[in-house]
Amino acid sequence: MITNNSIHLRADLLAIANLTKPGEKVLDLGCGDGTLLRYLIDARQIVGRGVELSEPDVLACVGKGLSVRQGNLDEGLRDYPDQSFDTVILSQTLPYLDNPSFIICEMLRVGRRALVSFANWGHWRCRLELLFTGRVPLAPGLPQAWHESPRARPLTVRDFADLCARERIKVAREIYLGESYRALRASGWANNLRATIAIFEVG
């Protein structure tokens, strides 16, 4: 855990925070309890808004003084006009969406760029667990059993890269975190094998 302004950030959230610029207009989708959004406002002086489905998390955001509305991302972002944000963030929420292609395209409609992070089921430990136990593995960085709600759909680094290629979404930057959440040096095919968390900047 990393501390700044009395807020504890996971390493993947800190990596996302470091990609933002002071003063940006930021929309955080699936913002949870608002930890990242509060950090960005305090440490990066961004102008931030959020969308979250969980009512308890929305109330937690309000308690932090954040501008967050309750909403289902699968319904799209029709309340927001084109290019109304500099950066749109989707952190650890992609596996829970019914139509991820639609949401990413919506993110790029309302924002100049999008930052997307997710746990990588292509990690070598996941592969070995499935091979030797015959059970669906827990993704590194997302310790949730397959039957727990909300249900996550497994995806890998390669899956997301294929999605971007199919939808003609330009990947501007890739960040990979390995075990202990340390940044990995980009190494082509090995990223899908070694990364526990992937962070993509698309635009």
WOUR-V167571 format. One record per pair of residues at least 12 apart in sequence whose ideal C-beta (glycine too) atoms are under 10 Angstrom apart, sorted by the first residue. I is the first residue (numbers start at 1). J is the second residue. Records with the same first field share a line. If there is no record, write none. Layout:
# WOUR-V167571
I: J + J
This chain:
# WOUR-V167571
1: 14 + 181
2: 14 + 17 + 39 + 181
4: 17 + 39 + 42 + 43
5: 38 + 39 + 41 + 42 + 43
6: 39 + 42
7: 35 + 36 + 38 + 39 + 40 + 42 + 43 + 64
8: 35 + 39
9: 35 + 36 + 38 + 39 + 40 + 43
10: 35 + 36 + 91 + 92 + 117 + 141 + 177 + 181 + 197
11: 141 + 177 + 180 + 181 + 182 + 183 + 196 + 197
12: 36 + 91 + 92 + 117 + 118 + 119 + 141 + 175 + 177 + 181 + 196 + 197 + 198 + 199
13: 32 + 35 + 36 + 39 + 40 + 89 + 91 + 92 + 117 + 199
14: 36 + 39 + 43 + 181
15: 91 + 115 + 117 + 175 + 176 + 177 + 181 + 183 + 197 + 199
16: 28 + 36 + 39 + 40 + 87 + 89 + 90 + 91 + 115 + 116 + 117 + 175 + 199 + 201
17: 36 + 39 + 40 + 43 + 44 + 46 + 89 + 115
18: 43 + 44 + 175
19: 87 + 89 + 113 + 115 + 172 + 173 + 175 + 199 + 201
20: 36 + 39 + 40 + 43 + 44 + 45 + 46 + 48 + 86 + 87 + 89 + 115
21: 44 + 45 + 46 + 86 + 87
22: 40 + 43 + 44 + 45 + 46
23: 44 + 45 + 46 + 47 + 86
24: 40 + 44 + 45 + 46 + 47 + 48 + 85 + 86 + 87 + 111 + 112 + 113
25: 46 + 47 + 48 + 49 + 83 + 84 + 85 + 86 + 87 + 88 + 111 + 112
26: 40 + 41 + 44 + 46 + 47 + 48 + 49 + 50 + 85 + 86 + 87 + 88 + 89 + 111 + 115
27: 47 + 48 + 49 + 50 + 51 + 77 + 80 + 84 + 85 + 86 + 87 + 88 + 89 + 90 + 107 + 110 + 111 + 114
28: 40 + 46 + 48 + 49 + 50 + 51 + 52 + 61 + 66 + 68 + 85 + 87 + 88 + 89 + 90 + 91 + 93 + 115
29: 49 + 50 + 51 + 52 + 53 + 71 + 73 + 77 + 88 + 89 + 90 + 91 + 93 + 94 + 97 + 103 + 106 + 107 + 110 + 111 + 114 + 116
30: 50 + 51 + 52 + 53 + 54 + 57 + 71 + 73 + 89 + 90 + 91 + 92 + 93 + 94 + 96 + 97 + 103
31: 48 + 49 + 50 + 51 + 52 + 54 + 57 + 58 + 60 + 61 + 66 + 68 + 89 + 90 + 91 + 93
32: 50 + 52 + 53 + 54 + 57 + 58 + 60 + 61 + 68 + 91 + 92 + 93
33: 52 + 54 + 56 + 57 + 58 + 59 + 60 + 61 + 63 + 64 + 66 + 68
34: 48 + 50 + 52 + 57 + 58 + 60 + 61 + 62 + 63 + 64 + 65 + 66 + 67 + 68
35: 60 + 61 + 64
36: 48 + 50 + 89 + 91
37: 49 + 50 + 52 + 61 + 64 + 66 + 67 + 68 + 89
38: 50 + 61 + 64 + 65 + 66
40: 87 + 89
41: 64 + 65 + 66 + 67
46: 85 + 86 + 87
47: 67 + 85 + 86
48: 66 + 67 + 68 + 85 + 87 + 89
49: 66 + 67 + 68 + 69 + 80 + 84 + 85
50: 66 + 67 + 68 + 69 + 70 + 71 + 89
51: 68 + 69 + 70 + 71 + 72 + 73 + 77 + 79 + 80 + 88 + 93
52: 66 + 68 + 69 + 70 + 71 + 73 + 93
53: 70 + 71 + 72 + 73 + 74 + 93 + 96 + 150
54: 70 + 150
55: 70
57: 70
58: 70 + 71
72: 97 + 98
73: 90 + 93 + 94 + 96 + 97 + 98 + 99 + 100 + 102 + 103 + 106 + 107
74: 96 + 97 + 98 + 99 + 100 + 102 + 103
75: 99 + 102 + 103 + 106
76: 99 + 102 + 103 + 105 + 106 + 109 + 110
77: 102 + 103 + 105 + 106 + 107 + 109 + 110 + 111
78: 106 + 109 + 110
79: 110
80: 106 + 107 + 109 + 110 + 111
81: 109 + 110
82: 108 + 109 + 110 + 111
83: 108 + 109 + 110 + 111 + 112
84: 109 + 110 + 111 + 112
85: 107 + 110 + 111 + 112 + 113 + 114
86: 111 + 112 + 113
87: 107 + 111 + 112 + 113 + 114 + 115 + 201 + 203
88: 103 + 104 + 106 + 107 + 108 + 109 + 110 + 111 + 112 + 113 + 114 + 115 + 116 + 202 + 203
89: 107 + 111 + 113 + 114 + 115 + 116 + 117
90: 103 + 104 + 107 + 114 + 115 + 116 + 117 + 118 + 200
91: 115 + 116 + 117 + 118 + 197 + 199
92: 116 + 117 + 118 + 119 + 141 + 142 + 152 + 197
93: 116 + 117 + 118 + 150 + 152
94: 116 + 117 + 118 + 119 + 152 + 153 + 155 + 159 + 160 + 163 + 198 + 200
95: 118 + 119 + 121 + 139 + 142 + 144 + 150 + 151 + 152 + 153 + 154 + 155
96: 118 + 149 + 150 + 151 + 152 + 153
97: 152 + 153
98: 153
100: 116 + 118 + 153 + 155 + 159 + 160 + 163 + 167
101: 163 + 164 + 166 + 167 + 169
102: 167
103: 116
104: 116 + 160 + 163 + 164 + 167 + 169 + 200 + 202
105: 167 + 169
107: 169 + 202 + 203
108: 167 + 169 + 170 + 202 + 203
111: 203
112: 203
113: 170 + 172 + 173 + 201 + 202 + 203
114: 169 + 172 + 200 + 201 + 202 + 203
115: 172 + 173 + 175 + 199 + 200 + 201 + 202 + 203
116: 160 + 164 + 169 + 171 + 198 + 199 + 200 + 201 + 202
117: 141 + 175 + 177 + 197 + 198 + 199 + 200
118: 139 + 141 + 142 + 152 + 154 + 155 + 156 + 157 + 159 + 160 + 197 + 198 + 199 + 200
119: 138 + 139 + 140 + 141 + 142 + 143 + 144 + 152 + 154 + 155 + 156 + 195 + 196 + 197 + 198
120: 139 + 140 + 141 + 142 + 154 + 155 + 156 + 157 + 158 + 159 + 160 + 176 + 177 + 178 + 191 + 192 + 193 + 194 + 195 + 196 + 197 + 198
121: 136 + 137 + 138 + 139 + 140 + 142 + 152 + 153 + 154 + 155 + 156 + 157 + 159 + 192
122: 139 + 154 + 155 + 156 + 157 + 158 + 159 + 160 + 191 + 192 + 193 + 194 + 195 + 198
123: 137 + 139 + 140 + 141 + 156 + 157 + 178 + 179 + 192 + 193 + 194 + 195 + 196 + 197 + 198
124: 140 + 179 + 190 + 192 + 193 + 194 + 195
125: 137 + 138 + 139 + 140 + 179 + 196
126: 138 + 139 + 140 + 154 + 156 + 193 + 196
127: 156 + 192 + 193
130: 154
136: 154
137: 154
139: 152 + 154 + 155 + 156 + 196 + 197
140: 177 + 178 + 179 + 181 + 195 + 196 + 197
141: 177 + 179 + 181 + 195 + 196 + 197 + 198
142: 154 + 196 + 197
155: 198
156: 191 + 192 + 193 + 195 + 198
157: 174 + 176 + 189 + 190 + 191 + 192 + 193 + 194 + 195 + 197 + 198 + 200
158: 189 + 191 + 192 + 193
159: 192
160: 174 + 192 + 198 + 200 + 202
161: 174 + 191 + 192 + 198 + 200
164: 200 + 202
167: 202
169: 200 + 202 + 203
170: 201 + 202 + 203
171: 200 + 201 + 202 + 203
172: 200 + 201 + 202 + 203
173: 186 + 199 + 200 + 201 + 202 + 203
174: 186 + 191 + 195 + 198 + 199 + 200 + 201 + 202
175: 191 + 195 + 197 + 198 + 199 + 200 + 201
176: 190 + 191 + 192 + 194 + 195 + 196 + 197 + 198 + 199 + 200
177: 194 + 195 + 196 + 197 + 198 + 199
178: 191 + 194 + 195 + 196 + 197
179: 194 + 195 + 196
180: 196
181: 196 + 197
182: 196
183: 195 + 199
184: 196 + 197 + 198
